Amino acid sequence: MASTPLQKRNTFERGIMAIHGKVIRPILWRKLYRTTHKLIRTQDISESDAQKQLQKFAYLYVPHGKKIKNMGKLILYNMMDAVIENQDDFVLWHFDRATPAQRYGFAYRTLKKMHRKISAELPHVRPYLTTIKFDQEYNTRPGKKNTYGYYNASQKLIAITPHGVNVESVYELIDTMAHEYIHLLQAAYSSSIPTPILRFIHTHSAATQNIEYHWRPKEKEARAGARMITRAFQRKFDEYCVNDYLAKKSAEKD
């Protein structure tokens, strides 16, 4: 029997994926490995050379693997615990009726308790967040119109903007919260990006700023991690709230 166009396309796509897995991916991985070690060995170089090496790393770097999964779980489960313990789960179900102030209050309480819980597990992270605020003027600044939130490492703060709370779904707000908290972990060197690379990025901040925003390694990790956390939150929260959280607390008492 003759193959249909769809079957032929699927066969072609499988072939392309097989070639990618056996040939292209190992080549890219070896290039990333060599670039990573070159960055580790040559911390003290000019900003122009730093930019070239960081651009190469940025294009090759794909956030994946055990480290980013563990980081995602750290944020996910402490965030879900914070929502439950703050008795804020009602915001999840009635987000469309919540005011901007109520939405920000949800973000503030969740981030505050989540950070306290994570700091208990990772004490060195605690000093990297001292302030959580609603930056009502931020979206009026040039080039900041579509910003949902930001983390300021020097001021140790996470801010949520009006654009960040005026969203259609609570999961968009959760994505923003997770994204900015990943930036906090990067500042605390608790990221899935290798610590020497984070040090290189911090040392050569001017070179990093010259890389296209969406290609910067820290942004790539924050986007990928936040997306993973948000999807898992949406999928797991109901069951976790009813079963797993109570079982965990019962086990802690024992």
N, C-alpha and C positions, 0 to 999 in steps of 0.2 A: 504494500500500500504506500502511495506517495506521501511524503511529508507535507504538512500544511505550512504556510508562511510563518505561523506562530511557533510551530515546532522547530523550524529552521532557525528562527530568531533565538529561541531559547538555547538551542544547541550552540549557536555562535557565541551567545553571551557566556555560557558555561565554559566554552573554550577560552574566551578572553580572560575570564576570572582565573582559570587554571594557569594560563601563561603569566598572569599578574602575580599569582601566589608563588609560582616556582621560579620565575625569572626576575620580574620587575621589583617585587617587594624585597627580596634579599639584596638586590643592588642598592635600593634606596636605604635599606637598613644599614648596610656597610658604609654608605656615604654619611648617614647621620652619626654613626658610631665614630667615624674618623673626625668629623666636624666637632662633635662633643668633646673628644679628647684634645683636639687642637685648642678649643676654647679654654679647657681646664689648664692646659700647659702654658697658655700665653695670656695671662690675665692683664699684664701691663703692656698694652699696645696703644697705638694712636686711635682716635675716634673713627677715622675713616676706615682703618683696617678692622676695627671692632664692628663697624656697621656691616662690612662685607661678610664677616664670619657669622654675625647674628642673622643676617638675611638668609644665608645658606641654611643655618640651623632652623630658622623660622619656617622656611618652605618645606623642609624635610620632616619637621617635628609633627607627629600626630599623637595627641593625648590618648593613651590606651594602656591596658595592663593592670596588674595587681595594685600598684601604688595609687592610681587615680580611683580605682574601685574602692579601696580602703578609705581614701579621703572622702569619697562620696557617701559611704556608709556612715562615717563619723558625723558628717553634717546631717544626713537624712534622719538617722534615728534620734539624734539629739534635738533636731528640729521638730520631729513628730512628738517626742516627749514634752517639749516646751509647749506646743499647742494644746496638748491634752492637760498638762498640769496648770496651764493658765486658764483652762476652761474656755478656750477660744475656738473650739471646733465649730461652734455655731456660725462663726464668720465664714467658714468654708462653704456652708450650705446657703448662707444668705448674703453672699458677697455683693450681689447685684443691687441690694438695698442698702448697703453700708455707705456712710458718708466718707469723703476723703479723710476726715479726722479719725473716724473709726478704723479705716483701712490702715492708716499710718500707725494708730495705736496697736493694731494687730502685729504689724511688722516690728514695731519697737519692742513690745513685750516678748515676741518670739525670739528676736535676735539677742535681747538681753539675757534671757534665761538660757538659750542655746549656748551663748558664749560662756556663761558661768559653768555649764555642764562640761563643755569641751575643755575649759581651762582646768577643771578638776582632773581630767584625763591627761592633759598636756599643759602643765603649769607654765611653761615658757611662753605659751600663747597669750596668757592673761593680759600682759601690759600692752598688747597691740590693739586693744579696743577699749577706749575710755568714754567715748561719746557716741550716741546714736541720735540722729536728728532728722527733722523734716525740713529740707532746704527749699522754702517756698519761692525763693527768687532765682534759683539756679537755671530754670528753663527760659528765663528772660535774657540770659547772657548770650553773646554771639557764639554761634556754633554749638550751643548746649540745648537747643530746642527739643531734641528727641532723646535726651539722656534720662534713663530710668532711676539711676542711683550711682553712687561712686564711693570708693574707699580712699581716704587720705591717710597715707602711712605716717607722715610727719605729725599730723594732728591726732592720729590714732582714732579716727572716726569713720563710721559708715553713715551715709546720708541717703535718704529716699526723697525723690523729687515729686512735684505734682504730677508730672507725666508718668511717674512710676506707680502712683496709686490710682490714677484715672485710666485703668485698664479694664478690659472686659471680663477677665477671668482671674480668680485668686491665684491660679497657678502661674500667671505672668508675674505677679508680685513675689511669689515663692522663688521663681527663677531669678529675679533681681536680687533677692536676699541671699540666695545660694551663691550667685555670681560674685557679689561683693565680699562675701565671707571667704571665698576661695582666694581673693586678692589679699585678704588679711593673712591667711595661712601662708601665702607666698612671701609676704613681708616678714613672717615669723620663721621662714625657712622650713615649713612643714608641708611642702608642696610635692606633687609627683614629678615636677621638674627637678633635675639633679641640683643639689645645693650649690656646687661650683658654678653652674650656669646661672642660677639666680644671683649669686654674688657678682658674676660678670655683668649681668643685666643691670644690677644696681650701681656697679662701678661705672659703667658706660651708659648712663641714662640718656645722654645726648644722642648717642648712636641709636639707641632703642627708639627714641622719639621720631627718628627719621625713617623708620620702617612703617609701612602702611599699617594703620591701626588694627585691622582685623587679622593681620598676619603676625602680629607680635606674639611671641610664645606665651606670655602670661595671659593674654586675651584668648588665645586658642584654648588654653587649659581651662580658663574660667568659663568659657562658653560651653565646652564639651562637658565639664563637670556639672555645671548648673542644669544643663539639659538632661543629663542622666539622673540627677537628684529629683528634678521636677517630675519626670515621667514616673519614677519609682514612688514618689509621694502620692501622686494621683492614683496609682495602681494599688498601693499597699495600705494607705492610711486607714480605711474603714476596718479591714480585718485586724490590723495592728492595734487599733483603738479598742476593739471589742475583746480580742483574745491575747495577743502577744504581750501587750503592755502590762496587763494585769498579772499574767504569768511571770513576767520578769520581776515585777515588784514583789510578788509573793516569794519568789526565789531569793531575792535580796534580803527579805525579812528572815528567812530560814538560815 
